Amino acid sequence: MIQSRTVSICIFFSFILSFPFLLHCLFTVFYRIVFFFLVHSPFISFFKPLITYESC
């Protein structure tokens, strides 16, 4: 009983610690997809100042 509880607590803490990293990965992938669509869209001339400002 104590053993399984310790294991579950360890798994829970490792999940909590890895959660920000997973979130960061998801946001990076999402940002790249959005960036790709912006670059290949006809509105590139409109969004280009915004993109360059964001990257700086």
FENZIVEN-V741729 format. One line per field, one symbol per residue. phi: phi as a letter, one per 40 degrees, with the letter a starting at -180 (. if undefined). A space follows every 50 residues. Layout:
phi: ???
This chain:
phi: .cdcccccccccccccccddcccdccccccccccddcccccccdcccddc cccccc
